[in-house]
Structures are given as C-alpha cells and as structure tokens.
Amino acid sequence: MALSDIQDHIAKEEARMGRAPGSTQLIAVSKVQPLDRVVAVLDEGHRVFGENKVQEAAGKWPDLKEKFDGIELHLIGPLQTNKTRQAMGLFDVIQTVDRPKLVRAIARIAQEEGSCPRLFIQVNTGEEPQKAGVLPEGLGELVELCDELKLPIEGLMCIPPSDEEPSLHFALLAKLAKRHDLSGLSMGMSSDFERAVAQGASYVRVGSAIFGARDYG
Ligand SMILES: *Cc1c(COP(=O)(O)O)cnc(C)c1O
C-alpha cells in the first residue's frame, strides 16, 4: 500500500467513528528498511518515523535530520538502561518506558540536560512473559513514580499478542489510559491499524504496509 492509501484508510476510519480528522497520527516504522525506501517516504513529505533499536536509528537518523526539516522520531522498541542517554539525544518520543529503573535514569538525565523527549509507557496487555512493557496491574505504581519525578507521561503503548484479537487489547489500553488521565494511545500496526483507529489510537505504527516486507537476510 502506498503511504497515501494508508492515510486514506485512517481518515475513513476516523470519519466512520466520528473522530476528528487528523486525530490519528501515522508513524512510518522504518526499521530494517533500506535507506532509499525511507528517503522516498521523506520525499513524499512524511515526517513521523519509528525505529525499534537505538543503534540502528543512530546510524541513519542524524544525517536524515540534517537533510530534512521537522522530523519526529519515535523509539518503539525496548530501551536498555545503559542506552538511555543516547536514546534521549536521538528520539523525540520514547514509547517504551516500562520499569522504575528506566524511569529513574530518564529523570536523572532530563535534569542534567534540561530537556526530555515526550514519553509513553508500554503496557504488556497480553501479560506475555517474553514481551517488554509493564503489566497492567503495575501501571498505577509506575505512573505515580513518573509523577513524583516530574516526568510528564503523554500516553500508553501496546503490542498485542499475535494470536489474539487486537481490538480487545486496544480497548484495554484505552481503558487504562482513561483511568490514569492520559490522552495518548499508541496502538495498531500494518495488519490492524484500522481497528486501532476505531478504538481511539492517537498514533498507529505502520511498517511493512508502507515500505514493503522487511528483509532480515
Ligand atoms: C516493527 C514494529 C511495528 C510495525 O510493524 P508492521 O507489521 O511492519 O507494520 C510496529 N510497532 C512496533 C513496536 C514494531 O516493532
């Protein structure tokens, strides 16, 4: 699908659900994609991108940020505490805050640097042992810690289990966000972004549907 097709699908779903036009932002997930495909999407005017590895993003985005104005880069993969400073320098939004140690590291560096990326908490809605994200029952405590440390949290992010109906997880994430008075919802990927828009996503994260399949070879 072309970028414009995805945007059409988002707009149609917003209209169908009575949501404001443009209330869902599209994050183009560029991980593992060859540079020419990424540049093609930048040339089309798109500016919001997602990467899931700090190292990989550090290899391509500083250059691209110099060449193209207005890029907004989201970290959507797990963040190791020892890469926090590098990630905070590179990303405009970190969507994968998920544990007290990381919250404390971000707070300390934010104080030193006098600036902080926008932050989302990742919730492991499917309670999968191998997956990152705070468990739903631990969310309240993590939000409180962020409050104490004066770290503003914009919203919640989730990656539903691949073998379950994603809408149930999107609805759960929306409920948790409401309970904690958070407006941002990052949910939905290539196969289910329309269902995420229907459940109130403020960001959908779409990779292969825009860029084509990822070649890990
Ligand atoms: C890779 C990735 C995506 C995009 O997946 P597609 O199926 O290619 O759209 C979205 N979110 C996260 C967290 C990812 O790692």
The ligand as a Tripos MOL2 file, in Angstrom:
@<TRIPOS>MOLECULE
LIG
   15    15     1     0     0
SMALL
NO_CHARGES

@<TRIPOS>ATOM
      1 C1          8.0310   -3.3420   13.6320 C.3       1 LIG1
      2 C2          7.0580   -2.7170   14.5420 C.ar      1 LIG1
      3 C3          5.8670   -2.1480   14.0380 C.ar      1 LIG1
      4 C4          5.4730   -2.1850   12.5770 C.3       1 LIG1
      5 O1          5.1060   -3.4800   12.2020 O.3       1 LIG1
      6 P1          4.4340   -3.7530   10.7660 P.3       1 LIG1
      7 O2          3.7240   -5.0300   10.9720 O.co2     1 LIG1
      8 O3          5.5330   -3.8290    9.7820 O.co2     1 LIG1
      9 O4          3.5050   -2.6420   10.4910 O.co2     1 LIG1
     10 C5          5.0140   -1.5300   14.9340 C.ar      1 LIG1
     11 N1          5.2970   -1.4630   16.2600 N.ar      1 LIG1
     12 C6          6.4240   -1.9970   16.7770 C.ar      1 LIG1
     13 C7          6.6690   -1.8890   18.2300 C.3       1 LIG1
     14 C8          7.3280   -2.6350   15.9380 C.ar      1 LIG1
     15 O5          8.4450   -3.1530   16.4720 O.3       1 LIG1
@<TRIPOS>BOND
     1     1     2 1
     2     2     3 ar
     3     2    14 ar
     4     3     4 1
     5     3    10 ar
     6     4     5 1
     7     5     6 1
     8     6     7 2
     9     6     8 1
    10     6     9 1
    11    10    11 ar
    12    11    12 ar
    13    12    13 1
    14    12    14 ar
    15    14    15 1
@<TRIPOS>SUBSTRUCTURE
     1 LIG1         1 GROUP 0 **** ****
